[in-house]
Amino acid sequence: MTLKAAIVGTGAVAHLHAQALTADPRVDLVAVSNRSGERREVFADRYGVRGRYTAHTDLLAQEDLDLVVLCTPPHLHREQALDAFAAGAHVLCEKPPALSLAELDAMQAGADAAGLALAFAFQQRTGTAAAHVRQLLESGDLGRPLLAQCQTLWLRDADHFAGEHRGTWDAEGGGTTFSHGIHQMDLLADLLGDWAEVDARLWRVDRDIETEDVSTATVRFTSGALAVLVSSVLSPRETSALRIDTELATIELEHLHGHRGTDWRITPARGVDPDRAARWTFPLDDEPSGHAALVRGVVDALTTGSPLPAVATHARRPLELATAVYASATHGRPVTPATLRDDDRFQHSLRADVVDARPPAVP
C-alpha cells in the first residue's frame, strides 16, 4: 500500500517531514501548499513534488490524499484538520496542536466522526534512549520518581519578535510556555504520567511582546512526584534539559532540539547493586529522537490498519499541562484538571495575565 501524502505549510519544520516522507518507500509526497509562491516552488522543487497550491482548500479539492501533514501555525490547525477529514484524509499535525483544549477536542471529534486518524508530532518522545528510560520507570526498576526539573531555556531576540504577529495572543496562542516549553513538558509528562496540580507564574522580563517571555511552575503528578518547570526565550546558552530523581537513581538529559543516547545519563544512588545498575545501560543500537522515527510509526499504523503509536497520540496531556500554567498564573492559585474542566475561559483560550517584571526606564 502506498500512501498519497501532502504537506500544508513549507516552513522550517516542513523540511523534516518532507525528508521523512520521501525516504519512506510506502509514501508518495504528491502535493504541497503555501501562500508564498516563492517558498512553495523552492520547497516543491527540492523534494520533487508535483502538486503545488496556494491554499490548502485547493489542494484538498484537487488531490486524492491519504495523509495531510499540517506544518502551519497553531491558529490554523483546527480548520485545516477538519477540512482534511472532510476530504477523507488522515492528519499528522505539528505542535503546538491547537490554540485551546476546545479546539483540540473539536479536531479529535472530527477525526472520530470520519473514522480517520489524528496524529501529532511530539517527536521528543521518540528515540531508543527515551523508550529505554520510559521502560525503566514503568517497570519500577529505578524506584519511585520523587523530584524533577524541566528546563526549556531558548533565545529569541528582538528581531525574531519583529516578525508578523510574533509574540501575540491571537496568532501564537501563548508565549514561550506554549510555543517552546511544551516540547520538554510533553517528554516529562510522557515519562511521569498524568499531572494532578500546577502552581505557576508568567513573566514579561525583557521582550516587548504581549505574551510571556519567562514562565515558572511547580507541578505535582498523580504519582506524587514534584517537578519544577522553567521556560524562557532570554537564555544565551540555549538548552532543553530534564532531570528526574527517583528512589534509586538520577536521570539526566541535556540537548537542544533533539537527543540521542549520549545525551542521557543515569547515575545510581549510593548503595545500589552494580548488577542492577548495569541493567540501566542505554542500548548500543541507538536511534535518535526526531521526525523520522515519528513519521515511520504513523505510516506503519496507517498502512497496516493498526492503532497509532503512543508517540503520536495523547496530545491533550501536554496541552492541558500548558493550559494549567496559564490558568494558575491568572487565578493566582494552584489548579487541577478538575479546575480546567470547569473553567470555560481556559477551555477556549490561553490568553492570560502576565506580570511585567522589567524595571522602570531611567529618566
N, C-alpha and C positions, 0 to 999 in steps of 0.2 A: 504493500500500500504506500502510495506517495501522497504526502500532504501538500496541498497548494497553500502557500503562506503569503501574507502581505505585511508590510511594516507601515504604520501610520506615524509620521514624525521621523525626521532624519538627523536629529542632533547627535551629540557625542555617544550617548548610551545606545542609540540605534545601531552603531557600528558593531558593538559587542553582540547584539542579537543577530545581525546580518552574518557576521563571521561564524557564529554557532550554527545558524540555519543552513548556510551554503556549504558547510563542512559535513552536513549530515545527508547521506545519500537517500534518505527517506523523505526529504523535504525539497520542494521546488519553490524558491522565492520568486514569485511571479509579478509582484507589484509593490509600489511604494507611493506614498502621498506626502506632500509638504506644500504649504502655501508659497514658499520661496522657490521660484523656478530654478535659480542657480544652484541652491543646495540640493534640490531634488535631482537635478540632472547629474551633478557631480557624484552624488551617492549612488544613483542607479547605474551610472557608467562603471563605477568602481566594482560593483557586485554583479554586473551583467543582468540587471533587472529590466524586463521588457515593459511592463505596465507602469506608467508614470502619470500621476494625477495630482491636481491641485488640492482637492477636497476628499476627505475620507468617504463622503457620501457618493461621489462619482466612482471611486474605487470599488465600493461595495456593490454599486449598481452594475458595473461593467465586468467584474471578475467573479468567477465561481470559486469560492475560497473555503478551505477547511479551517484555517487558523489566521487570526488577525493579531498582530503584536502592537500594542499601544506604547509608543515611546514619546508621548506628548505630556505637557504639564498636567498636574492632577486635576485642575478645574475642568478639563475636557474629558476625563476618563468615563464618567457616568454616561454621558450622551453617546460617546463613541462606542462604548461597550454594548449598550442597549441597541444601537444601530447594527453592530456586528451580529448580535444574537438574532435580530430580526431578519438578517440576511442568511442565517443558518451557519455561522462560523463560530468556532471556539475562540476564546480570547486569552492571551497572555499579556498581562498589564504590568507596566513598570510601577515602582513605588515612588512617592507615597501613593497608596492605592486609590484614594479618593479624598475629597475635601472634608468629609464628615462621615460619621458612623451611619447616618441615614442614607447617604449616597452609596456607601459600600453595601448596605443591606439591599438597596434597590438594584444594584448590579448583580448581586448574588441571586436575588429573586428572579431577575430577568434570565439569568443562566439556567436556573432550575426550571422555570416555566418552559423554556425552549429545549430542555434536555441536553444542554451543552455545558462544556467545561469552562470554568473561570479560574485561571492560574495567575500567580503573582511572582514577580522577580525579586524575592528577598534572597539574593544569592549568597549572603554571608552565612546562611545555614548550611551551604554545600561544602564539599571537600571532605577528604578522608579523615583529616585531623578533627574537624568539628564532629563528624559522626562517631569517632573514637571517644571523644570526651562525653558526648551525649550518652553513649552506651555505658560508660563507666559510672556516670551519675545515675542513670536509670537503674543499673544493677545494684547500686548501693556499695560498690567496691571501694569508693572513696569516702564513705561515710556520709553523714547528713550535711548538705550545704548550710553554711551559717551566715556568711557575710560576703558581699560582692561589691565591686566598684566597676562602673561602666562609664567610660570617657570617650566623647567624640569632640576632639579639640582640633578644629579646622580653621583655615584662614580665608576669609572673603573680604577683600579690601573695598575701598570706596568706589573704585572703577567697576567692580562686579555689581554693586548695587545701583550704579548709574544706568544699568540696562532697563529696558521697558518693563514696568510692573515689578521689578525686583524689590523684595522686602515689603510687599504689600499683602494685606489680608486677602483681598479679593482674588488676586492672581495666584499667589503661592500658598494660601490657606493657613500658613503659620510661619514661624521663624525657624531658627536653627534646630529646635527640638523636632519639628515636623519634617523639615527638608533634609536634615543631616543626621541628627541623633537617632532617628527611627531605625537606621541600619543596625547599629550596635544594640539598641534596645530590643530589637527583634531577635538578635542572636542570643542575648541574655535571657529573654523570656523563653526562647526555644530550648535553652539548657535548664532553666529553673522552673518552668511551668507557669501556671496561672498566677496573676497578681491579686492581692487582697486589699491593699491600701496604698495611696500615694499622697505625699505631702510635699508641695513644690512651690518654687518661686520663679518668676520670669523677670529678666533684667534687660534694659537697654543701656549698655555701659558706654559705647563709643560710636556705633554706626548710626547715621541719620536715616532711620527706616521706621516703618510703622510697627513691625514685629520685634520680637526679642532677638538680641544678639548673644545672650547667655541665658541658660536655664540651669537650675539646680533642683534636685528632687531626692527624696528618700522613699524607697519602695519596700513594702512588706509583701512577700509572696505567701501563697497559701501553705507552703511547706514550713513557714516560719522564718525562712532566710530573709535577711535585710540587705538592701542594695542602695548605694549612693550613685546617682546619675548626674553627670555634668555634660552639657552641650555648649559649644562655643564656636563663633566664627572670628575670634580675635587672637588666635594662637599661632605665632610664627613657626614653632616646631610642631607641625601637624602630626597627629596620631589618632588612631582608633584603638582603644585598649579595654580589655576585660581582665578582672581578677576575681576569682571565686575561691574563698577559703572554706574548706569542708572540715569535718572532724579529723580527717587523716591526711589532707594534702592541700596545697595551694595550686590552683590552675591559673596560668597567666597567658595572655595573648596580647601582642602588640603588632600592629600593622597600620596600613592607611586605607586602601580601598579593596584589598583582597589579601587572603592569608593562605599559607601552606604549613606543612608540619613543622618546619624550622622556626615558625613564628610563635609556636606554642611551647609551653614548659609546664611540667607537673613536678612540684617539689614535695617529697614526702614529709610528714610531720616526724618529729623525733620519736624514735622507738618503733616506727613502722617496720614490719618484717621485710627484709630485702627481696624475698621471693614474691611477696605481694606487690611491692613497688615495681618489680620487673614486669609485671603484667600490664603496667600503665604505659610502657614504652610505645611511642607512636609508630604506626605501620611504616615499613620501608617503602611500600608501594604507595606513594603519596600523590594524590590528585589535589591541586589547589582549589580553593573556592572560586566561584565565578559563574558567568552566564553559560559557558559551555556545558557544565555539569547540569545546571538547572534546565536549560533548553532540552538537553538529551532526555532528562527524566520526564518532561512534559510530552515530548514526541513519543517516548516509549509508551506512555499511558494512552495517548490518542491513537496510535497505530495498533495497539493490542486490545483496546476497549477496556482497559483496567482503570481503577481509580487514579486520580492524580497523586503524585508522591507528596509526602508531608512537607518537603522543602518548598513546594509551590502552592501550599494552601495555608489556612489559619491566618489570613491577613487581618482578621478582626482583632486578634490579640494585640499586636503591636500598635495598631491604630487606636485601640481602646486605651492602651497604656499611655500613648502620646496625648490623647484627649484628656486623660486624667491629670496630666501635668498642667494643661491649660486651665482646666476646671478648678483644680486645687488652688492654683495661684490666684485666680479671680475670686473664689469664695473665701480665700484666706484660712482654709482649714483642710485637713485630710479628706480625701474622697475614696469611695469604694465602688466596685462595679454596680452595686445597687443604686448608689448616688447618681451615676451616669444614666442608668436606665430611667430614672425618674426626672432627669434634668433635660427638658426638651431643648433648651438653648444649646447645650453641648452635644446633643444628638445631631444637630443640624449645622453646627459651625464650631471652629476652634477659636474664633475671634475672642481675645482675652485682654484683661487689663495688664499692662506691662509697666513695671517700675523703671523710671528713668533715673539711673544712678550716676549720671555724669555730673561733675561739679559745675557750678555756675561759671559763666565766662568772666574772666578778669577784666575789669574796666580799663 
